[in-house]
Amino acid sequence: MNLAEVDWLVLRQPLILLVFAVVIGGAFAGGAYYYASGVEREHLNESRRLTTARARYLTLDDEKRLIQEYYPQYEELTKQGRIGEEQRLNWVETLREVAAKIKLPSLSYEIGAQQEYEPDFPIDTGRFGVYASEMVLNIGLFHEEDLPRLFAELEREAAGSFSVANCRIQLMSDAFQSNPTKSNLDAQCKLRWYVVKVKATPDRPRRRSRRAG
């Protein structure tokens, strides 16, 4: 049988139905494909959101743990005057009390303006900075042991932390004064009082210096 002998009128309706079925099937297949693709994309997006939320939760959990672990220490350091604003009034009052306690013949002081402290080696302190206030002490000593006693008492009683930058001691006279209210030695010392606090402005990245070739 060749194509000329086929009765197309008889096959017309089945062919139309076949074409219609193929079109409908293709449409369903295409729709199913796009639906599956959309579901897969949504699944990937949800997976990314879940991963991000999990990472954020772990970060918050770590931050909470760090706060619980270190906040009591932070509060204690704040009470000690090592973190926060400088404690000038406390320094002066403690200095006077200690001078009276160890019975220094004389004592005077000057305090300079607070400045950000720059150590000799680089330290990344983040949002915090170390600030120092210089204090110059002029001290009349009955004997040389008065000076270490003064610093030991300041270390024990005063708020904050300090270091002794330098000291210069000289005899007042060749004759020793036996009266404890009189000075046999004159000392001039420079102290640095330190506090840690949030920086007013963030640090700018430091440029590396180029060496001349």
KEKE-3310 file (N, C-alpha, C; in steps of 0.2 Angstrom, whole numbers, plus 5000, padded with zeros to 4 digits):
npx = (5004:5003:5005:4996:4985:4980:4966:4963:4953:4947:4957:4959:4953:4958:4971:4971:4968:4979:4989:4984:4985:4999:5003:4997:5003:5016:5015:5012:5023:5033:5028:5030:5044:5048:5042:5048:5061:5059:5056:5068:5076:5071:5072:5086:5088:5082:5090:5102:5098:5095:5108:5114:5107:5110:5124:5123:5117:5126:5136:5130:5128:5142:5146:5137:5142:5155:5153:5147:5158:5168:5163:5161:5175:5178:5169:5175:5188:5184:5179:5191:5197:5204:5199:5189:5185:5198:5205:5208:5205:5204:5218:5225:5220:5223:5237:5240:5235:5243:5256:5254:5253:5265:5273:5280:5292:5289:5279:5274:5265:5262:5250:5249:5240:5229:5234:5233:5242:5257:5265:5282:5281:5270:5253:5238:5223:5210:5194:5197:5208:5224:5227:5236:5241:5253:5262:5271:5281:5287:5297:5301:5312:5314:5323:5331:5322:5309:5304:5302:5292:5282:5278:5274:5263:5255:5252:5245:5234:5229:5217:5217:5231:5249:5265:5283:5291:5304:5316:5324:5336:5343:5355:5351:5359:5375:5375:5366:5349:5341:5328:5313:5303:5310:5319:5331:5334:5331:5318:5313:5301:5294:5278:5267:5250:5238:5224:5211:5200:5186:5190:5190:5190:5191:5206:5217:5222:5239:5252:5265:5282:5293:5309:5323:5331)
npy = (4994:5011:5028:5035:5026:5027:5031:5046:5054:5045:5044:5056:5062:5053:5057:5071:5070:5063:5073:5083:5077:5075:5088:5092:5084:5088:5101:5098:5091:5101:5111:5103:5102:5115:5118:5109:5114:5126:5122:5116:5127:5135:5127:5127:5140:5141:5132:5139:5150:5144:5139:5151:5156:5147:5149:5162:5160:5152:5161:5171:5163:5160:5173:5175:5166:5171:5183:5179:5173:5182:5195:5197:5198:5210:5219:5219:5224:5237:5242:5242:5253:5251:5251:5262:5279:5290:5290:5303:5310:5300:5296:5307:5309:5296:5297:5307:5302:5290:5297:5303:5292:5285:5294:5305:5318:5328:5332:5335:5337:5336:5334:5329:5331:5319:5307:5296:5281:5276:5262:5255:5244:5237:5235:5227:5234:5234:5241:5247:5257:5261:5273:5286:5296:5307:5309:5320:5318:5327:5323:5324:5314:5305:5294:5282:5271:5276:5278:5266:5261:5270:5268:5255:5256:5264:5256:5246:5253:5263:5267:5260:5257:5260:5265:5267:5279:5286:5290:5302:5305:5314:5320:5330:5337:5336:5332:5321:5322:5319:5321:5316:5323:5331:5332:5322:5317:5321:5318:5316:5310:5302:5297:5286:5284:5272:5269:5259:5261:5264:5270:5286:5289:5278:5269:5273:5264:5259:5266:5257:5261:5265:5260:5268:5264)
npz = (5000:4995:4998:4991:4991:5003:5014:5018:5023:5032:5041:5046:5058:5069:5067:5070:5083:5088:5085:5093:5106:5107:5107:5119:5128:5126:5131:5145:5148:5147:5156:5167:5168:5169:5181:5190:5189:5194:5207:5211:5211:5221:5231:5232:5235:5248:5254:5255:5262:5274:5277:5279:5290:5299:5301:5306:5318:5324:5325:5334:5345:5348:5351:5362:5371:5373:5378:5391:5396:5397:5401:5415:5419:5411:5418:5430:5428:5423:5436:5442:5436:5425:5413:5403:5408:5413:5429:5437:5449:5458:5458:5462:5475:5481:5480:5489:5501:5502:5503:5515:5523:5522:5527:5519:5518:5508:5494:5478:5462:5445:5431:5415:5399:5393:5381:5366:5368:5360:5357:5356:5347:5335:5338:5336:5341:5338:5340:5351:5361:5369:5381:5388:5403:5408:5423:5433:5447:5461:5474:5491:5500:5515:5517:5505:5504:5504:5491:5483:5492:5491:5477:5478:5486:5479:5468:5474:5480:5471:5457:5441:5430:5430:5425:5428:5420:5421:5434:5444:5456:5469:5481:5495:5504:5511:5524:5535:5538:5553:5557:5553:5546:5537:5521:5514:5502:5485:5474:5457:5447:5433:5429:5420:5418:5413:5403:5395:5382:5371:5354:5348:5335:5321:5317:5303:5289:5290:5280:5271:5273:5260:5256:5251:5236)
capx = (5000:5007:5002:4990:4979:4977:4960:4965:4947:4946:4962:4959:4951:4963:4978:4970:4968:4986:4993:4982:4988:5006:5004:4995:5008:5022:5014:5012:5030:5037:5026:5033:5051:5049:5040:5053:5067:5057:5056:5075:5079:5068:5076:5093:5088:5080:5096:5107:5095:5096:5115:5116:5104:5113:5130:5122:5115:5132:5140:5127:5130:5148:5146:5134:5147:5161:5150:5146:5164:5173:5160:5163:5182:5177:5166:5180:5193:5181:5179:5198:5199:5209:5195:5185:5188:5204:5203:5212:5203:5207:5225:5227:5218:5227:5244:5240:5234:5250:5261:5253:5254:5272:5276:5285:5293:5286:5277:5270:5264:5258:5247:5248:5234:5229:5235:5234:5248:5259:5270:5287:5280:5263:5248:5231:5219:5203:5190:5199:5215:5227:5228:5241:5242:5259:5262:5277:5281:5293:5296:5306:5313:5319:5328:5329:5317:5303:5302:5299:5286:5277:5276:5271:5257:5251:5250:5240:5228:5226:5213:5220:5238:5254:5272:5287:5295:5310:5317:5331:5337:5350:5356:5349:5365:5380:5374:5360:5344:5338:5321:5309:5300:5315:5321:5338:5335:5325:5317:5309:5299:5288:5274:5262:5244:5235:5217:5209:5194:5185:5194:5186:5190:5195:5213:5217:5228:5246:5256:5272:5287:5298:5316:5327:5336)
capy = (5000:5017:5034:5037:5022:5028:5035:5052:5056:5041:5045:5063:5063:5051:5061:5077:5068:5062:5079:5086:5073:5076:5095:5093:5080:5092:5106:5095:5090:5108:5113:5099:5103:5122:5117:5105:5119:5131:5119:5115:5134:5137:5122:5129:5147:5139:5129:5145:5154:5139:5139:5158:5157:5143:5152:5168:5157:5149:5167:5173:5158:5161:5179:5175:5162:5175:5188:5176:5171:5188:5201:5198:5201:5217:5223:5219:5229:5243:5244:5244:5259:5250:5252:5267:5285:5290:5292:5308:5312:5294:5296:5312:5307:5291:5299:5311:5297:5286:5301:5304:5285:5283:5300:5308:5325:5333:5329:5339:5333:5339:5329:5331:5329:5312:5305:5289:5279:5272:5258:5254:5239:5238:5231:5228:5234:5234:5247:5250:5260:5262:5280:5287:5302:5308:5313:5321:5319:5330:5320:5324:5308:5305:5289:5280:5266:5279:5278:5260:5260:5275:5265:5249:5258:5266:5250:5242:5257:5267:5264:5260:5255:5265:5263:5273:5280:5287:5294:5306:5306:5318:5322:5337:5340:5330:5330:5318:5325:5314:5323:5312:5328:5334:5328:5320:5316:5324:5313:5318:5304:5303:5291:5285:5281:5270:5266:5256:5264:5264:5275:5292:5288:5272:5270:5272:5259:5262:5265:5254:5265:5262:5261:5271:5259)
capz = (5000:4995:5001:4987:4992:5010:5014:5023:5027:5038:5046:5048:5065:5073:5066:5074:5090:5089:5086:5099:5112:5107:5109:5126:5132:5127:5136:5152:5150:5147:5162:5173:5168:5172:5188:5193:5189:5199:5214:5212:5212:5227:5236:5233:5239:5255:5257:5256:5268:5280:5279:5282:5296:5304:5302:5310:5324:5327:5327:5340:5350:5350:5354:5369:5375:5374:5383:5397:5399:5398:5403:5422:5419:5409:5423:5436:5425:5424:5443:5444:5433:5420:5407:5403:5408:5417:5436:5440:5456:5463:5458:5467:5482:5483:5481:5495:5506:5502:5505:5523:5526:5523:5530:5515:5519:5504:5488:5473:5456:5439:5427:5408:5395:5391:5374:5364:5369:5355:5359:5351:5343:5333:5342:5334:5347:5336:5341:5358:5361:5375:5382:5394:5405:5411:5429:5436:5454:5464:5480:5496:5503:5521:5514:5498:5504:5503:5484:5482:5496:5487:5471:5480:5489:5473:5464:5478:5481:5466:5452:5435:5430:5429:5424:5430:5414:5423:5440:5445:5463:5471:5488:5496:5507:5513:5531:5535:5543:5557:5557:5547:5542:5533:5516:5513:5495:5481:5468:5452:5443:5428:5429:5415:5420:5407:5403:5389:5380:5364:5351:5346:5327:5319:5314:5296:5288:5290:5274:5272:5270:5255:5257:5244:5233)
cpx = (5004:5002:4996:4984:4976:4971:4961:4959:4946:4951:4963:4958:4956:4970:4977:4971:4975:4990:4991:4985:4995:5007:5002:5000:5015:5021:5015:5020:5034:5035:5029:5040:5052:5047:5045:5060:5065:5058:5063:5078:5077:5071:5083:5093:5086:5086:5101:5104:5096:5103:5117:5113:5107:5120:5129:5120:5121:5136:5137:5128:5137:5149:5143:5139:5153:5159:5150:5153:5168:5170:5161:5170:5182:5175:5172:5186:5190:5181:5186:5201:5204:5205:5190:5188:5194:5201:5207:5211:5206:5214:5228:5226:5222:5234:5244:5240:5241:5255:5261:5255:5261:5276:5282:5286:5289:5284:5272:5270:5261:5256:5246:5241:5234:5230:5235:5241:5251:5265:5276:5286:5272:5259:5241:5226:5211:5200:5193:5206:5217:5229:5232:5241:5248:5259:5269:5277:5288:5292:5302:5306:5317:5324:5326:5324:5310:5300:5299:5292:5281:5274:5272:5264:5252:5248:5245:5233:5225:5222:5217:5227:5243:5261:5277:5292:5302:5310:5324:5331:5344:5349:5354:5355:5369:5378:5367:5355:5341:5331:5317:5305:5304:5317:5328:5339:5329:5325:5312:5307:5293:5285:5269:5256:5240:5228:5216:5202:5193:5188:5188:5185:5194:5202:5213:5223:5234:5249:5263:5277:5291:5305:5319:5332:5342)
cpy = (5006:5023:5036:5033:5023:5033:5040:5054:5052:5042:5052:5064:5060:5055:5068:5076:5067:5068:5083:5083:5075:5083:5096:5089:5084:5098:5104:5094:5096:5111:5110:5101:5110:5122:5114:5110:5124:5129:5118:5122:5136:5133:5125:5136:5145:5136:5134:5149:5150:5139:5146:5159:5153:5146:5158:5165:5155:5155:5170:5169:5159:5168:5179:5171:5167:5180:5185:5174:5177:5194:5202:5201:5208:5221:5224:5224:5236:5246:5246:5250:5258:5251:5257:5274:5285:5293:5297:5309:5306:5294:5301:5311:5301:5293:5303:5306:5293:5291:5302:5297:5283:5289:5303:5315:5330:5329:5334:5335:5338:5333:5332:5329:5322:5311:5298:5287:5274:5268:5257:5249:5239:5233:5233:5228:5234:5241:5251:5253:5261:5270:5281:5295:5303:5312:5314:5322:5322:5328:5321:5318:5308:5300:5286:5274:5269:5278:5272:5259:5264:5271:5259:5251:5260:5261:5246:5246:5261:5264:5265:5257:5260:5261:5269:5273:5282:5291:5297:5307:5309:5319:5329:5341:5334:5328:5327:5321:5319:5315:5320:5317:5332:5329:5328:5319:5319:5320:5317:5312:5306:5296:5291:5281:5279:5268:5264:5259:5264:5271:5280:5291:5282:5273:5269:5267:5262:5261:5262:5259:5262:5265:5263:5266:5262)
cpz = (5000:4998:4998:4988:4999:5010:5020:5026:5033:5043:5049:5056:5070:5073:5070:5081:5092:5090:5092:5106:5112:5110:5117:5130:5132:5131:5143:5153:5151:5154:5168:5174:5171:5180:5192:5194:5194:5206:5216:5214:5219:5233:5237:5237:5246:5258:5259:5262:5274:5282:5282:5289:5302:5306:5307:5317:5328:5330:5333:5346:5353:5354:5361:5374:5377:5379:5390:5400:5401:5401:5411:5423:5417:5414:5429:5434:5425:5431:5445:5441:5427:5413:5408:5404:5414:5424:5440:5447:5460:5463:5463:5474:5485:5484:5487:5501:5508:5505:5513:5526:5527:5526:5526:5518:5515:5497:5484:5466:5451:5434:5420:5405:5393:5383:5373:5365:5363:5357:5354:5346:5341:5336:5338:5339:5345:5337:5348:5357:5368:5376:5389:5396:5409:5418:5432:5443:5456:5472:5485:5500:5510:5520:5508:5498:5503:5496:5482:5486:5493:5481:5473:5483:5484:5469:5468:5479:5476:5460:5445:5435:5428:5428:5426:5424:5416:5430:5440:5452:5464:5478:5489:5500:5509:5520:5531:5540:5546:5558:5552:5543:5537:5527:5515:5506:5491:5475:5463:5447:5438:5428:5423:5417:5413:5408:5396:5388:5373:5360:5348:5338:5326:5316:5307:5295:5287:5283:5275:5269:5265:5256:5250:5242:5230)
residu = (MET:ASN:LEU:ALA:GLU:VAL:ASP:TRP:LEU:VAL:LEU:ARG:GLN:PRO:LEU:ILE:LEU:LEU:VAL:PHE:ALA:VAL:VAL:ILE:GLY:GLY:ALA:PHE:ALA:GLY:GLY:ALA:TYR:TYR:TYR:ALA:SER:GLY:VAL:GLU:ARG:GLU:HIS:LEU:ASN:GLU:SER:ARG:ARG:LEU:THR:THR:ALA:ARG:ALA:ARG:TYR:LEU:THR:LEU:ASP:ASP:GLU:LYS:ARG:LEU:ILE:GLN:GLU:TYR:TYR:PRO:GLN:TYR:GLU:GLU:LEU:THR:LYS:GLN:GLY:ARG:ILE:GLY:GLU:GLU:GLN:ARG:LEU:ASN:TRP:VAL:GLU:THR:LEU:ARG:GLU:VAL:ALA:ALA:LYS:ILE:LYS:LEU:PRO:SER:LEU:SER:TYR:GLU:ILE:GLY:ALA:GLN:GLN:GLU:TYR:GLU:PRO:ASP:PHE:PRO:ILE:ASP:THR:GLY:ARG:PHE:GLY:VAL:TYR:ALA:SER:GLU:MET:VAL:LEU:ASN:ILE:GLY:LEU:PHE:HIS:GLU:GLU:ASP:LEU:PRO:ARG:LEU:PHE:ALA:GLU:LEU:GLU:ARG:GLU:ALA:ALA:GLY:SER:PHE:SER:VAL:ALA:ASN:CYS:ARG:ILE:GLN:LEU:MET:SER:ASP:ALA:PHE:GLN:SER:ASN:PRO:THR:LYS:SER:ASN:LEU:ASP:ALA:GLN:CYS:LYS:LEU:ARG:TRP:TYR:VAL:VAL:LYS:VAL:LYS:ALA:THR:PRO:ASP:ARG:PRO:ARG:ARG:ARG:SER:ARG:ARG:ALA:GLY)
# end
